[in-house]
Amino acid sequence: MNPYDYARNLANALKESQEYKEYANIKSEVANIPEVNKMLVDFQQKQYQFQVAQMTGQKPDPAAIKEVQDLLGVLNQNPKAAAYLQAEMKFTQMVAEIYNIIGEAIKL
């Protein structure tokens, strides 16, 4: 089997995983709640900007950090938003662990 076939098998296994199913389910539920969806999108954009700043060596703005933390606090008080964030984290963690396994195998 060539690497592309293994990649397709891995992609299918990811789609069949409980982590992905939970993530996809809550993601579709949240998409139908406009105010929660808007808060999550806003949070993700701010979090991404924060991560980009860190990766480029910029010192994070304390006000921006507080804004992200405050928004996270609000999101965690909403059961659907909190479930989404938890499901996203579990799925992302699984993908990161798989990437690490592949990296170790080929000495990245």
Secondary structure, DSSP 8 states (H G I E B T S, - for coil): --HHHHHHHHHHHHHHSHHHHHHHHHHHHHHT-HHHHHHHHHHHHHHHHHHHHHHTT----HHHHHHHHHHHHHHHHSHHHHHHHHHHHHHHHHHHHHHHHHHHHTT-
